[in-house]
């Protein structure tokens, strides 16, 4: 009886050690590397070409703290029906950022009114965001991908609802256009 317990305990110990060795290491929270969008089964379907802000920067951005010298605008792309398409987002005439599903871009802009547009299949729909220094605004890019057609529009939902979506999105660009 003792030998079988010893054998069983040894098997459990070896299995536990092997499982620990098979676990990948945790990502470095300070690394700025490309972001890859994955399916719910963990398969990578698209990656950014440029490095994105670190996980630490992502966590800091999700505090949604206002910048006392700028209007802060979060452009959030998070929708259940979004696919692997790259969609470029641009504030005023600044640099375009390629977004993927479940991502967000933070802009720190001069107080006032600004035009934010996206580019998809030759279309450039725009929305206007206005505010004062120290204010935080949210806009959402709504994507729906079907086998026969993909569409993207600016969502019309409350900023509180978009803020909730932003908490589950990954920061892929943090731009100051002042």
NUNU-32978 format. One record per residue (C-alpha): y, x, z. Coordinates in steps of 0.2 Angstrom, whole numbers, padded with zeros to 4 digits, always signed. Example, Ala and Ser with C-alpha at 12.3 -4.5 7.8 and 13.67 -1.06 7.14 Angstrom:
% NUNU-32978
-0022+0062+0039-0005+0068+0036
% end
This chain:
% NUNU-32978
+0000+0000+0000+0012+0014+0004+0009+0023-0012+0013+0007-0023+0029+0005-0013+0034+0023-0016+0030+0021-0035+0040+0006-0036+0055+0014-0027+0054+0029-0038+0054+0018-0054+0069+0008-0047+0078+0024-0043+0075+0032-0060+0080+0016-0069+0096+0016-0059+0100+0034-0063+0097+0031-0081+0108+0016-0082+0122+0026-0074+0120+0039-0087+0121+0026-0101+0137+0019-0095+0152+0026-0105+0166+0034-0095+0181+0023-0092+0195+0026-0104+0209+0038-0099+0224+0026-0094+0237+0039-0100+0229+0042-0118+0239+0036-0133+0226+0033-0146+0224+0020-0160+0219+0003-0154+0204-0006-0162+0202-0024-0162+0184-0030-0158+0174-0045-0160+0167-0054-0145+0151-0045-0147+0160-0028-0146+0160-0023-0165+0175-0015-0171+0183-0024-0186+0200-0016-0188+0210-0001-0180+0228+0004-0180+0232+0019-0190+0245+0025-0177+0242+0029-0159+0248+0015-0147+0256+0016-0130+0244+0020-0116+0235+0008-0105+0248+0012-0091+0262+0008-0103+0253-0008-0107+0251-0013-0089+0270-0009-0086+0275-0020-0101+0265-0034-0094+0276-0035-0079+0289-0042-0091+0303-0033-0081+0320-0036-0089+0330-0021-0095+0348-0023-0088+0355-0014-0104+0345-0024-0117+0338-0040-0123+0319-0038-0122+0309-0047-0135+0290-0048-0135+0282-0053-0151+0264-0059-0147+0250-0061-0159+0236-0070-0150+0226-0085-0157+0208-0090-0157+0207-0092-0176+0215-0075-0180+0206-0063-0191+0206-0044-0195+0222-0045-0206+0236-0033-0203+0253-0041-0202+0269-0031-0202+0282-0037-0189+0300-0031-0190+0316-0034-0180+0332-0034-0189+0331-0019-0201+0321-0008-0189+0304+0000-0192+0289-0012-0197+0274-0012-0185+0257-0017-0191+0249-0029-0179+0231-0035-0176+0224-0050-0167+0227-0050-0148+0242-0038-0149+0260-0038-0144+0276-0028-0148+0290-0025-0136+0307-0023-0143+0323-0019-0133+0338-0024-0143+0356-0025-0141+0362-0041-0133+0366-0054-0146+0356-0063-0160+0342-0054-0170+0331-0059-0184+0312-0055-0182+0301-0057-0197+0284-0054-0202+0276-0049-0219+0260-0056-0225+0255-0058-0243+0272-0056-0250+0280-0069-0238+0293-0064-0225+0296-0079-0213+0309-0076-0200+0314-0082-0183+0330-0079-0174+0330-0073-0156+0346-0073-0146+0350-0067-0128+0360-0057-0116+0357-0040-0108+0344-0042-0094+0335-0057-0103+0317-0057-0109+0312-0068-0123+0294-0072-0131+0290-0077-0149+0272-0079-0155+0265-0075-0172+0251-0089-0175+0237-0084-0187+0223-0094-0194+0210-0086-0205+0197-0096-0215+0185-0090-0228+0196-0097-0242+0214-0094-0235+0223-0085-0221+0240-0092-0215+0253-0085-0203+0268-0094-0195+0279-0093-0181+0272-0104-0167+0282-0117-0158+0277-0117-0140+0285-0113-0124+0290-0096-0119+0279-0098-0103+0264-0102-0114+0267-0087-0124+0269-0076-0109+0252-0081-0103+0245-0076-0120+0254-0059-0119+0245-0055-0103+0229-0055-0113+0236-0045-0128+0237-0026-0130+0254-0018-0132+0253-0008-0148+0272-0004-0150+0287-0002-0138+0303+0000-0148+0321+0002-0143+0333-0003-0156+0350-0002-0148
% end
